[in-house]
């Protein structure tokens, strides 16, 4: 993922250290709050490309996962707080699979609600 894609997903900006220091992306659970989030979700950073502003997340082996990751299961079973996953194969499905458990959407937030913007597809 690019750092810009991550900022879109978290709907905010990464701290300046994320752009300047490769160590910010380490898998040390005491490193920062964001590190704990990806570890709890069962992911680890594998490659960090600081000049290219990209990071690769991989699923951690079961014995490497954070203890809290069992509470934030990567299961796709629908629940009141987690809707069913999109059908397999599409970009959205792959993105949801890779990020499952890493983003929490507050109750009552409708991500599909109109924001008054009109988008037109380029041809």
Backbone as a ProteinNet text record, in pm:
[ID]
protein_1_A
[PRIMARY]
XXXXXXXXXXXXXXXXXXXXXXXXXXXXXXXXXXXXXXXXXXXXXXXXXXXXXXXXXXXXXXXXXXXXXXXXXXXXXXXXXXXXXXXXXXXXXXXXXXXXXXXXXXXXXXXXXXXXXXXXXXX
[TERTIARY]
84.8	0	89.1	39.7	111.7	70.8	154.8	120.6	-2.4	-20.4	-140.7	-265.7	-258	-373.1	-406	-302.5	-325.3	-394.1	-350.5	-414.8	-560.5	-591.6	-730.9	-811.5	-753.9	-824.8	-850.7	-754.1	-772.6	-842.4	-869.5	-936.1	-862.5	-732	-649.6	-506.5	-421.9	-281.6	-196.4	-98.9	1.4	93.4	155.1	246.6	371.1	437.9	559.2	662.3	671.6	769.5	745.3	621.1	589.9	652.8	678.6	737.7	890.1	942.2	1085.4	1165.9	1102.4	1177.1	1123.2	1206	1165.1	1125.9	1190.9	1163	1018.6	952.8	812.9	727	768.8	693.8	738.2	821.3	866.5	748.6	769.4	663.8	675.4	744.7	757.4	625.6	553.6	421.9	426	543.8	555.5	591.7	605.3	649.8	551.4	427.6	325	187.2	84.2	-53.2	-86.9	-45	-76.4	-13	109.2	174.5	89.5	40.7	-41.1	-166.8	-223.4	-344.1	-317.9	-209.5	-187.9	-144	-71.9	-34.7	-157.8	-245.7	-368.2	-457	-450.8	-531.2	-466	-346.4	-280.7	-187.5	-145.8	-57.2	77.3	177.4	309.7	356.3	440	501.2	614.8	626.5	729.4	836.4	793.1	886.6	840.5	935.5	905.6	993.2	930.8	1001.2	981.9	1075	1061.3	1063.6	1159.4	1157.5	1029.1	977.6	855.9	729.2	745.7	632.2	532.7	586.1	503.3	541	443	467.4	387.5	447.1	380.4	342.7	213.4	164.2	140.8	179.2	155.1	87.4	9.1	-51.5	59.1	53.5	151.6	116.2	216.1	190.4	109.4	26.5	-61.9	15	133.6	209.6	278.6	277.3	336.5	233.2	105.3	-0.3	-4.4	-43.8	-60.1	-169.7	-158.5	-263.3	-401.1	-405.6	-534.4	-594	-514.8	-567.5	-679.2	-681.5	-791	-922.7	-917.5	-1038.8	-1083.6	-989	-1021	-1002.3	-1083.6	-1072.2	-1081.2	-1008.4	-1016.1	-1128.2	-1213.2	-1325.8	-1415.9	-1479.7	-1567.7	-1714.1	-1741.9	-1880.1	-1947.4	-2063.9	-2132.2	-2180.1	-2183.8	-2237.9	-2299.2	-2371.5	-2428.4	-2323	-2201.7	-2098.3	-2007.9	-2016.1	-1932.7	-2018.2	-2042.6	-2124.9	-2053.2	-2128.8	-2071.6	-1967.1	-1867.2	-1763.5	-1821.1	-1767.2	-1810.3	-1773	-1833.9	-1800.2	-1650.9	-1590.7	-1447.3	-1408.7	-1285.7	-1229.6	-1212.4	-1297	-1285.3	-1185	-1149.5	-1055.3	-1105.8	-1234.7	-1289.9	-1280.6	-1307.5	-1299.4	-1156.7	-1058.8	-918.6	-876.7	-918.8	-883.8	-944.9	-1072	-1138.3	-1070.9	-1032.7	-966.2	-833.1	-756.9	-625.5	-634.2	-741.2	-751.8	-851.9	-910.1	-1011	-957.7	-1035.8	-999.2	-907.7	-861.8	-768.1	-837.3	-958.8	-1031.5	-1164.8	-1199.4	-1328.2	-1412.7	-1532.5	-1624.8	-1728.2	-1737.9	-1831.8	-1975.6	-2053	-2194.3	-2263.6	-2352.3	-2427.7	-2362.1	-2236.2	-2167.6	-2201	-2253.8	-2287.8	-2184.7	-2093.7	-1987.8	-2040.1	-2160.2	-2217	-2307.8	-2323.8	-2412.1	-2353.9	-2440.9	-2398.8	-2339.1	-2231.3	-2169.3	-2193.6	-2287.3	-2320.7	-2225.5	-2134.1	-2037.6	-2088.9	-2054.8	-2089.1	-1959.9	-1951.6	-1833.2	-1871.5	-1785.7	-1808.3	-1689	-1716.9	-1609.7	-1538.1	-1406.7	-1328.6	-1338.5	-1335.1	-1343.6	-1219.2
-117.4	0	123.4	227.6	353.5	421.8	511.9	585.1	672.1	719.4	797.7	710.1	584.4	493.3	468.1	455.7	435.2	556.9	677	797.8	805.6	759	755.5	659.7	543.9	444.6	491.5	560.8	606	741.6	797	927	1032.3	1035.4	1130.7	1123	1198.6	1203.4	1117.3	1051.7	981.9	1087.5	1056.9	1153.7	1172	1285.8	1308.9	1197.3	1135.5	1027.3	910.5	886.2	775.5	795.9	920.3	952.5	966.5	985	1012.7	896.4	811.8	710.3	570.7	488.3	351	276.6	307.7	239.9	259.1	365.2	387.7	269.9	203.1	91.9	-43.6	-44.2	-170.7	-246	-371	-453.2	-461	-366.1	-359.1	-308.1	-388.6	-347.4	-224.1	-187.4	-67.7	55.4	37.5	144.7	262	234.9	339.4	274.7	355	304.3	232.7	286.6	224.4	86.5	70.8	-59.3	-162.6	-127.5	-220.3	-258.4	-165.7	-195.5	-302	-287.6	-389	-521.6	-517.2	-642.4	-712.2	-636.3	-693.9	-755.4	-700.3	-752.2	-874.4	-912.2	-1030.7	-1004.5	-880.3	-844.4	-796.8	-806.2	-753	-675.4	-576.5	-510.1	-599.8	-610.2	-697.1	-614.7	-521.8	-435.5	-291.8	-204.2	-62.1	10	80.1	155.6	303.2	360.6	501	595.9	582.8	674.6	662.8	539.7	517	537.1	560.4	579.7	464.9	341.6	221	128.6	49.8	-51.8	-176.1	-291.7	-418.8	-481	-515.6	-586.4	-731.5	-822.4	-964.8	-1022.8	-1128.8	-1198.3	-1262.4	-1241.7	-1303.7	-1450.5	-1531.7	-1672	-1676.2	-1777.7	-1785.4	-1769.4	-1827.2	-1816.9	-1682	-1598.8	-1466	-1358.7	-1392.8	-1292.5	-1240.3	-1116.6	-1053.9	-1125.2	-1137.2	-1202.9	-1141.2	-1012.8	-947.2	-979.8	-1038.6	-1064.4	-1167.4	-1255.9	-1351.8	-1281.9	-1172	-1095.3	-1018.9	-982.8	-912.1	-1009.6	-1111.9	-1218.6	-1165.6	-1230.1	-1194.3	-1269.8	-1332.9	-1407.1	-1313.5	-1369.1	-1287.3	-1307.2	-1371.7	-1395	-1262.1	-1233.8	-1107.5	-1099.5	-980.5	-954.1	-815.3	-773.6	-638.8	-530	-552.4	-450.2	-473	-590.1	-619.9	-678.9	-605.9	-659	-772	-844.4	-953.1	-897.9	-979.5	-939.6	-935.9	-849.4	-848.5	-981.8	-1014	-1138.5	-1145.5	-1265.9	-1277.5	-1234.9	-1187.8	-1159.6	-1013.7	-925.4	-785.3	-711.2	-591	-509.3	-482.6	-447.7	-418.6	-541	-658.6	-781.1	-804.2	-786.5	-807	-703.7	-579.8	-475.2	-503.9	-541.7	-574.8	-693	-792.4	-909.8	-870.9	-787.2	-748.2	-656.6	-580.2	-481.9	-519.6	-638.1	-680.1	-664.8	-598.2	-580.1	-463.5	-392.7	-282.7	-147.2	-141.6	-14.6	-35.4	55.4	48.9	166.1	136.6	240.2	258.5	378.5	400.7	369.7	321	292.1	417.1	399.2	510.6	579.6	546.1	607.5	527.3	594.7	530.7	571.8	481.5	513.4	534.4	486.9	501	623.3	696.7	813.4	921.4	989.1	1096.7	1210.6	1266.5	1383.4	1506.8	1493.8	1606.6	1625.3	1529.8	1540.9	1460.8	1506.2	1432.9	1387.5	1258.4	1202.5	1153.1	1179.3	1133.5	1049	931.6	841.7	899.5	887.4	929.9	824.7	867.8	773.4	774.5
0	0	0	-62.4	-52.8	77.3	124.1	246.1	222.4	100.6	67.8	78.8	35.3	48.2	194.8	276.3	419.1	478.9	440.4	490.8	448	328.6	284.4	371.1	400.8	481	623.8	681.6	819.5	824.5	706.9	696.7	779.1	762.6	835.6	786.4	851	811.5	904	844.7	923.2	983.9	1096.4	1155.8	1069.7	1080	1000.6	1014.6	1131.7	1152.5	1058.6	1018.5	928.4	790.9	754.6	625.3	633	754.4	770.8	827.4	907.1	980.2	951.4	889.3	858.9	986.3	1096.2	1223.5	1269.3	1223.6	1261.3	1216	1109.9	1051.8	1106.4	1210.7	1267.4	1328.3	1358	1417.4	1569.3	1628.8	1773.6	1830.5	1910.2	1960.1	2050.4	2099.6	2183.3	2100.9	1970.5	1881.9	1877.1	1843.3	1835.9	1828.8	1838.7	1839.9	1709.6	1598.1	1469.5	1458.4	1508.2	1503.4	1575.6	1692.8	1769.9	1693.2	1614.9	1537.3	1431.6	1354.1	1250.1	1311.3	1422.4	1487.9	1546.3	1611.1	1668.1	1560.6	1440.3	1329.6	1264.5	1311.7	1258.5	1142.6	1122.8	1012.9	1065.5	978.5	1007.5	884.6	906.2	791.9	744	614.2	556.7	486.5	402.6	329.9	343.8	364.6	374.6	273.7	180.6	77.1	108.6	183.1	223.2	103.4	8.6	-106.1	-188.7	-205	-281.8	-201.1	-70.2	20.6	10.6	27.7	21.2	135.6	178.9	281.5	244.5	267.7	240.7	374.4	389.1	506.1	466.6	553.8	530.9	653.9	631.5	744.6	826.6	956.5	1045.5	1063.4	1084.5	1116.6	1245.3	1259.8	1376.7	1506.8	1516	1640	1655.7	1550.6	1558.5	1587.9	1573.6	1589.4	1731.6	1743.9	1874.5	1951.7	2085.6	2163.3	2140.8	2117.5	2097.2	1961.5	1870.5	1736.4	1738	1837.2	1842.1	1870.5	1944.1	1971.7	1848.6	1762.5	1639.1	1524.5	1521.5	1423.6	1281.8	1193.8	1053	983.3	1058.2	1000.7	923.2	824.1	740.5	776.2	887.3	927.5	958.8	897.2	923.9	1069.4	1120.1	1252.9	1248.4	1352.1	1349.4	1329.4	1379.4	1365.5	1245	1182.4	1066.6	956.7	848.4	739.7	667.2	586.6	508	412.2	383.3	288.8	147.9	62	-77.9	-143.3	-258.1	-326.4	-356	-352.8	-376.1	-516.5	-528.6	-659.6	-694	-643.7	-679.3	-592.7	-635.9	-561.2	-420.1	-405.1	-273.4	-182.7	-236.5	-156.2	-108	-199.1	-160.9	-56.8	-74.3	20.6	157.3	159.1	286.3	353.5	275.7	332.5	396.3	329.4	380.4	501.5	510.7	618.6	726.7	716.8	814.2	955.2	1037.7	1177.6	1205.1	1101	1124.5	1131.4	1083.7	1081.9	1152.1	1240.8	1308.6	1262.4	1215.9	1171.1	1281.7	1337.7	1447.6	1406.4	1502.1	1477.5	1425.3	1328.7	1274.4	1156.3	1125.8	1011.9	887.2	786.6	660.4	556.5	524.4	429.2	287.6	260.9	127.9	116	224.2	221.3	130.3	60.7	-28.3	51.3	-1.6	60.3	-25.8	-119.3	-204.1	-321.4	-342.1	-451.4	-570.8	-690.2	-810.9	-876.6	-905.3	-968.2	-1107	-1203.5	-1339.9	-1381.6	-1435	-1478.3	-1598.8	-1598	-1714.3	-1822.6	-1946.2	-2057.9	-2138.8
[MASK]
+++++++++++++++++++++++++++++++++++++++++++++++++++++++++++++++++++++++++++++++++++++++++++++++++++++++++++++++++++++++++++

